[in-house]
C-alpha cells in the first residue's frame, strides 16, 4: 500500500506547535488526532461525537498503526478531541492545507466568496462571541479551495480580508483573474488588482449605485454590443430552463470604456441577461446583471468565467451536504475543524477530477458516492490521499 502522501501530510502536521505545555505527559499526539479526525471526516463522521464514536474502534486499525509506528493506537475521550481541535493553531493548519493542495491547482482563475458558519449564531453563555465567517479562495479550473481567511466580525470584514489575500504571494500570479461578489467591488481592491498586473471581473450592484447607473448609461451609447454570446439551454431543478445571454461592451479605439470616480482601467462592461422558463407554467422571468472588467476578451470567455464563479457556491453546498458544516456549533475557535472539512471536500474533488466518468464498484463516481465508499472501505479512504495531480 502506498503511504507517501499520507506520510508527508503526517510529517507536516507533526511540525505544528502543540499548545499543551507539558510535552512529556502528552498521551495523544496532536498530529495523530488531527490526521485521524480528517480520516474520520472522510468516512462521514461529521460531528465531534461521531468522530469519537468512530475512533473508539480504531485502536487496532492497521493503517494507523503503520502510519503512527505503534502497536496500538491511543484513543482520546470526546472532550479531549474537542479540546485539541478547538485549540489547534488554525494559521499553522492553514499553511499545511495550502502546501498540500498547491501541486493540484493552476491559480489562473480564482473565485472569492464568503460563507457564514451558521452554527455561530450566538446564544446562551457565548453572548460575547461574534458571528463567524470564512472567506474561501477557490481555484475554478480544478474546483479546489486553496485558501481561507477567517473572519470574526461576519461578512462586513470580507473587504479587508480580501485585501490581505491580494498581498499573499500565492495569489500574486500575473494575469490571474479574480471574480467575486458585489460587496468586494471596491475602489482600493480593484485598483490594487489592476496595478499588480492581475485581472478582475467584478459584479456591480446596489452597493455601488452610481457605478451601476454609469455602466447602464455607457451601454446606452452603443448601437450594439461589441460581442455577444448565448449559451446552450440547460435544465435546473428539474422543471426550469435557463438561458444566459452575455453582451460585451468595449471601446475599440482605446482600452478604456468608462471613467467613474477613482476606479482605474475599466476596459469592459458586461451585461448578462438571465432568462428562466418554468416548464410547468410557461412563466418566464428575466433578470439583468452587470459586471466590469479591467481586460478584454470574447463574450464566450466572459460567459465561462462568470458561470465558473458559481463553482465556489457548489463547494459551499458540498460542505453543507457532505460534512454538515451548517449543523455544527461554531461559537469558539471553529476554524481548525473548518479547515479539515475543506480538506475533506478537496480530497473528494481530487478523486472525482481524476476518475470522472468512471465507476466506483458499480456506481458512477460522484461526490456523494465517494463519501459512501469511504464509509465502507478503509483502504479506499486511505487511497484517496494518494490521488495524483
DAPE-V259629 format. One record per pair of residues at least 24 apart in sequence whose ideal C-beta (glycine too) atoms are under 7 Angstrom apart, sorted by the first residue. I is the first residue (numbers start at 0). J is the second residue. D is the distance in whole Angstrom. If there is no record, write none. Layout:
i:I j:J d:D
i:I j:J d:D
This chain:
i:0 j:381 d:7
i:1 j:385 d:5
i:2 j:66 d:7
i:3 j:385 d:7
i:4 j:384 d:5
i:4 j:385 d:5
i:5 j:66 d:6
i:5 j:381 d:7
i:5 j:384 d:5
i:8 j:34 d:7
i:8 j:99 d:6
i:8 j:384 d:7
i:9 j:34 d:6
i:9 j:66 d:6
i:11 j:95 d:5
i:11 j:98 d:7
i:12 j:95 d:6
i:15 j:88 d:7
i:15 j:91 d:5
i:15 j:92 d:7
i:16 j:88 d:6
i:16 j:91 d:7
i:18 j:86 d:5
i:26 j:73 d:6
i:27 j:73 d:6
i:27 j:75 d:4
i:27 j:79 d:6
i:29 j:83 d:6
i:29 j:87 d:7
i:31 j:67 d:6
i:32 j:75 d:6
i:32 j:80 d:6
i:32 j:83 d:5
i:33 j:87 d:7
i:35 j:63 d:7
i:36 j:80 d:7
i:36 j:84 d:6
i:36 j:339 d:6
i:37 j:339 d:5
i:37 j:342 d:6
i:37 j:343 d:7
i:38 j:380 d:6
i:40 j:322 d:6
i:40 j:339 d:6
i:40 j:340 d:6
i:40 j:343 d:5
i:41 j:343 d:5
i:41 j:346 d:6
i:41 j:373 d:5
i:41 j:380 d:5
i:41 j:383 d:7
i:42 j:373 d:5
i:42 j:374 d:5
i:42 j:380 d:6
i:43 j:370 d:6
i:43 j:373 d:7
i:43 j:374 d:5
i:45 j:322 d:5
i:45 j:323 d:4
i:46 j:327 d:7
i:47 j:77 d:6
i:47 j:80 d:6
i:47 j:81 d:5
i:48 j:77 d:6
i:50 j:80 d:6
i:51 j:77 d:4
i:51 j:80 d:6
i:62 j:377 d:6
i:62 j:381 d:5
i:84 j:335 d:5
i:84 j:336 d:5
i:85 j:331 d:6
i:85 j:332 d:5
i:86 j:332 d:7
i:87 j:335 d:4
i:89 j:149 d:6
i:89 j:334 d:4
i:89 j:335 d:5
i:89 j:338 d:6
i:92 j:335 d:5
i:92 j:338 d:5
i:93 j:147 d:6
i:93 j:338 d:6
i:96 j:338 d:5
i:96 j:341 d:7
i:96 j:342 d:6
i:97 j:145 d:6
i:97 j:146 d:6
i:97 j:169 d:7
i:100 j:143 d:6
i:100 j:145 d:6
i:100 j:345 d:6
i:102 j:388 d:5
i:103 j:141 d:6
i:103 j:143 d:6
i:103 j:349 d:6
i:103 j:388 d:5
i:104 j:138 d:4
i:104 j:141 d:5
i:104 j:143 d:5
i:104 j:145 d:5
i:105 j:138 d:6
i:105 j:140 d:5
i:105 j:141 d:6
i:106 j:138 d:6
i:106 j:172 d:5
i:106 j:175 d:6
i:107 j:140 d:6
i:107 j:175 d:6
i:107 j:176 d:7
i:108 j:139 d:4
i:108 j:140 d:6
i:108 j:176 d:5
i:108 j:304 d:7
i:108 j:307 d:6
i:109 j:136 d:6
i:109 j:137 d:7
i:109 j:138 d:6
i:109 j:139 d:7
i:109 j:170 d:7
i:109 j:175 d:6
i:109 j:176 d:7
i:109 j:177 d:5
i:110 j:137 d:4
i:110 j:139 d:5
i:110 j:178 d:5
i:110 j:308 d:5
i:110 j:310 d:6
i:110 j:311 d:4
i:111 j:136 d:6
i:111 j:161 d:6
i:111 j:164 d:7
i:111 j:177 d:6
i:111 j:179 d:4
i:111 j:183 d:7
i:112 j:179 d:7
i:112 j:180 d:6
i:112 j:311 d:4
i:112 j:312 d:7
i:113 j:154 d:5
i:113 j:157 d:5
i:114 j:315 d:5
i:116 j:329 d:4
i:116 j:333 d:6
i:116 j:337 d:7
i:117 j:325 d:4
i:118 j:325 d:7
i:118 j:326 d:7
i:118 j:327 d:5
i:118 j:328 d:5
i:118 j:329 d:4
i:119 j:329 d:4
i:119 j:330 d:6
i:119 j:333 d:7
i:121 j:330 d:7
i:125 j:330 d:4
i:125 j:331 d:7
i:128 j:330 d:5
i:128 j:331 d:6
i:129 j:153 d:7
i:131 j:329 d:5
i:131 j:333 d:6
i:133 j:337 d:6
i:134 j:160 d:5
i:134 j:161 d:7
i:135 j:311 d:6
i:135 j:314 d:7
i:136 j:164 d:6
i:136 j:170 d:7
i:137 j:310 d:6
i:137 j:311 d:4
i:137 j:314 d:6
i:139 j:307 d:4
i:139 j:310 d:5
i:141 j:352 d:6
i:142 j:310 d:5
i:142 j:314 d:7
i:142 j:348 d:5
i:143 j:345 d:5
i:143 j:348 d:6
i:144 j:314 d:6
i:144 j:341 d:5
i:144 j:345 d:6
i:147 j:338 d:7
i:147 j:341 d:7
i:149 j:334 d:5
i:157 j:182 d:6
i:157 j:183 d:6
i:158 j:183 d:6
i:158 j:185 d:6
i:161 j:188 d:6
i:162 j:188 d:6
i:165 j:191 d:6
i:165 j:192 d:6
i:171 j:195 d:7
i:173 j:197 d:7
i:174 j:198 d:6
i:176 j:200 d:7
i:176 j:304 d:6
i:178 j:304 d:6
i:178 j:308 d:4
i:181 j:206 d:5
i:181 j:207 d:7
i:182 j:206 d:6
i:186 j:260 d:7
i:186 j:261 d:5
i:186 j:262 d:6
i:189 j:262 d:6
i:190 j:263 d:5
i:193 j:263 d:6
i:193 j:264 d:5
i:193 j:293 d:5
i:198 j:293 d:6
i:198 j:294 d:5
i:199 j:292 d:7
i:199 j:293 d:6
i:200 j:290 d:6
i:200 j:292 d:5
i:200 j:301 d:7
i:200 j:304 d:6
i:200 j:305 d:7
i:201 j:290 d:6
i:201 j:291 d:5
i:202 j:288 d:7
i:202 j:290 d:5
i:203 j:289 d:5
i:203 j:290 d:6
i:203 j:291 d:6
i:210 j:259 d:5
i:211 j:289 d:6
i:213 j:257 d:6
i:213 j:259 d:5
i:214 j:257 d:7
i:214 j:268 d:5
i:214 j:289 d:5
i:214 j:291 d:7
i:217 j:248 d:7
i:217 j:256 d:7
i:217 j:257 d:5
i:217 j:268 d:6
i:218 j:248 d:5
i:218 j:268 d:6
i:218 j:270 d:6
i:221 j:248 d:5
i:224 j:248 d:6
i:225 j:249 d:4
i:225 j:251 d:7
i:226 j:297 d:6
i:226 j:298 d:4
i:227 j:298 d:5
i:228 j:298 d:4
i:228 j:299 d:4
i:228 j:302 d:5
i:230 j:302 d:6
i:238 j:277 d:6
i:238 j:278 d:5
i:238 j:279 d:5
i:239 j:275 d:6
i:239 j:276 d:7
i:239 j:277 d:6
i:239 j:278 d:7
i:240 j:276 d:5
i:240 j:278 d:6
i:241 j:273 d:7
i:241 j:275 d:5
i:242 j:274 d:5
i:243 j:271 d:6
i:243 j:273 d:5
i:243 j:302 d:7
i:244 j:272 d:4
i:245 j:269 d:6
i:245 j:271 d:5
i:245 j:298 d:5
i:245 j:301 d:6
i:245 j:302 d:4
i:246 j:270 d:5
i:246 j:298 d:7
i:247 j:298 d:5
i:247 j:301 d:6
i:249 j:295 d:6
i:264 j:293 d:5
i:265 j:291 d:5
i:265 j:293 d:7
i:266 j:292 d:6
i:266 j:293 d:6
i:266 j:294 d:6
i:266 j:295 d:5
i:267 j:291 d:7
i:267 j:292 d:4
i:267 j:294 d:7
i:267 j:295 d:6
i:269 j:301 d:5
i:271 j:305 d:6
i:314 j:344 d:7
i:317 j:344 d:5
i:317 j:366 d:6
i:318 j:344 d:6
i:321 j:347 d:7
i:321 j:366 d:6
i:321 j:370 d:5
i:346 j:383 d:5
i:346 j:384 d:7
i:349 j:386 d:5
i:350 j:383 d:5
i:350 j:386 d:5
i:353 j:386 d:5
i:353 j:387 d:7
